[in-house]
Amino acid sequence: MEAQKKTMTPLEILKAIQNLTEEEKETLAILADKGLSEELLKRRKDVIAEMQKGELISEEDLFRGI
């Protein structure tokens, strides 16, 4: 697979963003925020470590009382 090397003008970028769904715009905003992205990566690492230790509760356990 070959990477595309086309550059986009600011207007093309704006139009592309306008065509995104609300969920895609939210994801883009998260990715564009360096601090938030770093926090999400940190939490992901923490979750992976907890999963490996068996410390996370299951979805079933989480919603059992509801």
C-alpha distances in whole Angstrom, upper triangle without the diagonal:
4,7,9,13,15,18,20,24,26,27,24,23,27,26,23,25,28,26,25,27,29,28,24,27,28,25,24,28,28,25,26,29,29,32,31,28,29,32,30,28,31,32,29,30,34,33,31,34,36,34,34,38,39,40,39,40,39,38,41,43,42,44,46,49,48
4,6,9,12,15,18,21,24,25,22,21,25,25,22,24,27,25,24,27,29,28,25,26,28,25,24,27,27,24,25,28,28,31,31,27,29,32,30,28,32,33,30,31,35,34,32,35,38,36,36,40,41,42,40,42,41,40,44,46,44,45,49,51,50
4,6,9,12,14,18,20,22,19,18,22,22,19,21,24,22,22,24,27,26,22,23,25,22,21,24,24,21,22,25,25,28,28,24,26,29,27,26,29,31,28,29,33,33,31,34,36,35,35,39,40,41,39,41,40,39,42,44,43,44,47,50,48
4,6,9,11,15,17,19,15,15,19,19,16,18,21,20,20,23,26,25,21,22,25,22,20,23,24,21,21,25,25,28,28,25,27,30,28,27,31,32,30,31,35,34,33,36,39,37,38,41,42,43,41,43,42,41,44,46,44,45,48,51,49
4,6,10,13,16,18,15,15,19,19,17,19,22,21,22,25,27,27,23,23,26,23,21,24,25,21,21,25,24,28,28,25,27,31,29,28,32,33,31,32,36,36,35,38,40,39,40,43,44,45,43,45,44,43,46,48,46,47,51,53,51
4,7,10,13,14,12,12,16,16,14,17,20,19,20,23,26,26,22,22,25,23,20,23,24,21,21,24,25,29,29,26,28,31,30,29,33,34,33,34,37,37,37,40,42,41,42,45,46,46,44,46,45,44,47,49,47,48,51,53,51
4,7,10,12,10,10,13,14,13,15,18,18,19,22,24,25,21,20,23,22,18,21,23,20,18,22,23,26,27,24,27,30,29,28,32,33,32,34,37,37,36,39,41,41,42,45,46,46,44,46,45,44,47,49,46,47,51,53,51
4,6,8,6,6,10,11,10,12,15,15,16,20,22,22,19,18,21,20,17,19,21,19,17,21,22,26,26,24,27,29,28,28,32,33,32,34,37,37,37,40,41,41,42,45,46,46,43,45,44,43,46,48,45,46,50,51,49
4,5,5,6,9,10,11,12,14,16,17,21,22,24,20,19,22,21,18,19,22,20,18,21,23,26,26,25,28,31,30,30,33,35,34,36,39,39,39,42,44,43,45,48,48,48,45,47,46,45,48,50,47,48,51,53,50
4,5,5,6,9,10,11,12,14,16,19,20,22,19,17,20,20,16,17,20,18,16,19,21,24,24,23,26,28,28,29,32,33,33,35,37,37,38,41,42,42,44,47,47,46,44,45,45,43,47,48,45,46,50,50,48
4,5,5,6,9,10,11,13,15,18,19,21,19,17,20,20,17,18,21,20,18,21,23,27,26,26,29,31,30,31,34,35,34,37,39,39,40,43,44,44,46,48,49,48,45,47,46,44,47,49,46,46,50,51,48
4,5,5,6,9,10,11,13,17,18,20,17,16,19,19,16,18,21,19,18,21,23,27,26,25,28,30,29,30,33,34,33,35,38,38,38,41,43,42,44,47,47,46,44,45,44,42,45,47,44,45,48,50,47
4,5,5,6,9,10,11,15,16,17,14,13,16,16,12,14,17,16,14,17,20,23,22,21,24,26,25,26,29,30,29,32,34,34,35,38,39,39,41,43,44,43,40,42,41,39,42,44,41,42,45,47,44
4,5,5,6,9,10,14,15,17,14,12,15,16,13,14,17,16,14,18,20,23,22,22,25,27,26,27,30,31,30,33,35,35,36,39,40,40,42,44,44,44,41,42,41,39,42,44,41,41,45,46,43
4,5,5,6,9,12,14,16,14,12,16,17,14,16,19,19,17,20,23,26,25,24,28,29,28,29,32,33,32,35,37,36,37,40,41,41,43,46,45,45,42,43,42,39,43,44,42,41,45,46,44
4,5,5,7,11,13,14,11,10,14,14,12,14,17,16,15,19,21,24,23,22,25,27,25,26,30,30,29,32,34,33,34,37,38,37,40,42,42,42,39,40,39,36,40,42,39,39,43,44,41
4,5,5,9,10,12,9,7,11,11,9,11,14,14,13,16,19,21,20,19,23,24,22,24,27,27,27,30,32,31,32,35,36,35,38,40,40,39,37,37,36,34,38,39,36,36,40,41,39
4,6,8,9,12,10,9,12,14,12,13,16,17,16,19,22,24,22,22,26,27,25,27,30,30,29,32,34,33,35,38,38,38,40,43,42,42,38,39,38,35,38,40,37,37,41,42,39
4,7,9,11,9,9,13,14,12,15,17,17,17,20,23,26,24,23,27,28,26,27,31,30,29,32,34,33,34,37,38,37,39,42,42,41,38,38,37,34,37,39,37,36,40,41,38
4,7,8,6,6,10,10,9,12,14,14,15,18,21,23,20,20,23,24,22,24,27,26,25,29,31,29,30,34,34,33,36,38,38,37,34,35,33,31,34,36,33,33,36,38,35
4,5,5,6,9,10,10,12,14,15,16,18,22,23,20,20,24,24,21,23,27,26,25,28,30,28,29,33,33,32,35,37,36,35,32,32,31,28,31,33,30,30,33,34,32
4,5,5,6,9,10,10,12,14,15,17,20,21,18,18,22,22,20,22,25,24,23,27,28,27,28,31,31,31,34,36,35,34,30,31,29,27,29,31,28,28,31,32,29
4,5,5,6,9,10,11,12,14,16,19,20,16,16,20,19,17,19,22,21,20,23,25,23,25,28,28,27,30,32,31,30,27,27,26,23,26,28,25,25,29,30,27
4,5,5,6,9,10,10,12,14,17,19,16,15,19,19,17,19,22,21,20,23,25,24,25,28,29,28,30,33,32,32,28,29,28,26,29,31,28,28,32,33,31
4,5,5,6,9,10,10,12,16,17,15,15,18,19,17,19,22,22,21,24,26,25,26,30,30,30,32,35,34,33,30,31,30,28,31,32,29,30,33,34,32
4,5,5,6,9,10,11,14,15,12,12,16,16,14,17,19,18,18,22,23,22,24,27,27,27,30,32,31,30,27,28,27,25,28,29,26,27,30,31,29
4,5,5,6,9,10,13,14,11,10,14,14,12,14,17,16,16,19,21,20,21,24,25,24,27,29,29,28,25,26,26,24,27,29,26,26,30,31,29
4,5,5,6,9,11,14,11,10,14,15,14,15,18,18,18,21,23,22,23,26,27,27,29,32,32,31,28,30,29,27,31,32,29,30,34,35,33
4,5,5,6,10,11,9,10,13,14,13,15,18,18,18,21,23,23,24,27,27,28,30,32,32,31,28,30,30,28,31,32,29,30,34,34,33
4,5,5,8,9,6,6,10,10,9,11,14,14,14,17,19,19,20,23,24,24,27,29,29,27,25,26,26,25,29,29,26,28,31,32,30
4,5,7,9,8,6,9,11,10,11,14,15,14,17,19,19,20,23,24,24,26,29,29,28,26,28,28,27,30,31,28,30,33,35,33
4,6,9,8,8,11,13,12,14,16,17,18,20,22,22,23,26,27,28,30,32,33,31,29,31,31,30,34,34,31,33,37,37,36
4,6,5,6,9,10,11,12,14,15,16,18,20,21,23,25,26,27,29,30,31,30,28,30,30,29,33,33,30,32,35,36,35
4,6,5,6,9,10,11,12,14,15,17,18,20,21,23,24,26,27,29,30,29,27,29,30,30,34,34,31,33,36,37,36
4,5,5,6,9,10,11,12,14,15,17,18,20,21,23,24,26,27,28,27,25,27,29,28,32,32,29,31,34,35,34
4,5,5,6,9,10,11,12,14,15,16,18,20,21,22,24,26,27,25,23,25,26,25,29,29,26,28,31,32,31
4,5,5,6,9,10,10,12,14,15,17,19,20,21,23,25,25,24,22,25,25,25,29,29,26,28,31,32,32
4,5,5,6,9,10,11,12,14,15,17,18,20,21,23,24,23,22,24,25,25,29,29,26,29,32,33,33
4,5,5,6,9,10,11,12,14,15,16,18,20,21,22,20,19,21,23,23,27,26,23,26,29,30,29
4,5,5,6,9,10,10,12,14,15,16,18,20,21,19,17,19,20,20,24,24,21,24,27,28,27
4,5,5,6,9,10,11,12,14,15,17,19,20,19,17,20,21,21,25,25,23,26,29,30,30
4,5,5,6,9,10,11,12,14,16,17,18,17,16,19,21,21,25,24,22,25,28,29,29
4,5,5,6,9,10,10,12,14,15,16,14,13,16,17,18,21,21,19,21,24,25,26
4,5,5,6,9,10,10,12,14,15,14,13,15,16,17,21,20,19,21,24,26,26
4,5,5,6,9,10,11,13,14,14,13,16,18,19,22,22,21,24,26,28,29
4,5,5,6,9,10,11,12,11,11,14,16,18,21,20,18,22,24,25,26
4,5,5,6,9,10,10,9,8,11,12,14,17,17,15,19,21,23,23
4,5,5,6,9,10,10,9,13,14,16,19,18,18,21,23,25,26
4,5,5,6,9,9,9,13,15,17,20,19,19,22,24,26,27
4,5,5,6,5,6,10,12,15,17,16,15,19,21,22,24
4,5,5,6,6,9,10,13,15,15,15,18,20,22,23
4,5,8,9,12,13,16,18,18,18,22,23,25,27
4,5,8,11,13,17,18,17,18,21,22,24,26
4,6,8,10,13,15,13,15,18,19,21,23
4,7,9,13,14,12,13,17,17,19,21
4,6,9,11,10,10,14,15,17,18
4,7,8,6,7,10,11,13,15
4,5,5,6,9,10,13,14
4,5,5,6,8,11,12
4,5,5,6,9,10
4,6,5,8,10
4,6,7,9
4,6,5
4,6
4
